[in-house]
């Protein structure tokens, strides 16, 4: 085994190219059956995505072109501002050279991409220094470009070491067909790589968002606990100050304002804590048999002062007889207080708020209405824009406009309401004809949990 001398290198493009011979030689008969079998195997390899499709293509080129060496060379940057070819697959005599690189300039692959189309080279090792190597000497090399939409990907090639086994136009046709398959495989692989990269980015973003949500919830819970711890002594101080200020109307009036604001702050803190509990499914119910009218009255009593301060008119409509229900009285009172507080807050001074209870299972001619208890709380306040209605139950969601920022709250209440009602097996519906048209909140509790008592 000897190495060809570099002194034998001549002008490659003028001396090595014999492409015209492809169409002057007798053309072998096509073997479509072998091509079909090979293409089926290639399609299977591509579908399996095992990463070996390019090597399978090189093996197929070796077989279909009756060659003794074959390979695929893809373009890459060499890190110095120019390009080179990397032998990403190789078969036959050159199989051990897989992974080698050759320059773009002064190489059969580079010449082929410059000229376009299939090119045939005679004794290429004599004309291209990059191909110098041990014998057997390459007698012919057939090179076909692998074209892409924007730029060529590289080349696919076959080599013969036998002067009696030369390439013809049929070999060029087969290799060109395989080059198209290589191009399709590379497009699929590039798309898959890009999709995987986007999926990885999306997954990383999702994980980062989840971590941010966890940190946010933890911070909210910590701040809420800190606020609640500090509100207890403030409440006690207000009560002491009220006792010490008996008969001093201006001071008592100021203390009542402070007391109302503290109660509002307490509700906000409770909602914040519940928002954290909802995320981790830590809200539980302590069910007792209670009278629904009493729960509604407790909720009204909790917001009575706010109703009076705003000058609202409250109207109630309860059915005859008590409505007994199995529920968590504290949580259900919280639900109604939250909804009533929204009605008070989002209704201009002097508005009207109505609270209606109905036992739909006892109503007549309402076969299309789901049986159970229905609580309706309506107001003639600022209403909700139509586009905001689908978002009213989202955590921290608020419609823009319609209420001063100081009255706007945190957008937590209805999310908490929906969750607690769902734990009772019920559902909540919020309706509004639009901005300035008031709001109606409908709370339904399942019939199985309710019954009417006349005791």
Beta strands, then each sheet from edge to edge (+ up, - down):
strand 1: 69-77
strand 2: 83-92
strand 3: 101-103
strand 4: 119-122
strand 5: 140-146
strand 6: 154-160
strand 7: 288-291
strand 8: 313-317
strand 9: 322-327
strand 10: 352-359
strand 11: 372-379
strand 12: 427-431
strand 13: 439-446
strand 14: 450-453
sheet 1: 3+ 2- 1+ 6- 5+ 4-
sheet 2: 7+ 9- 14+
sheet 3: 8+ 10+ 11- 13+ 12-
end
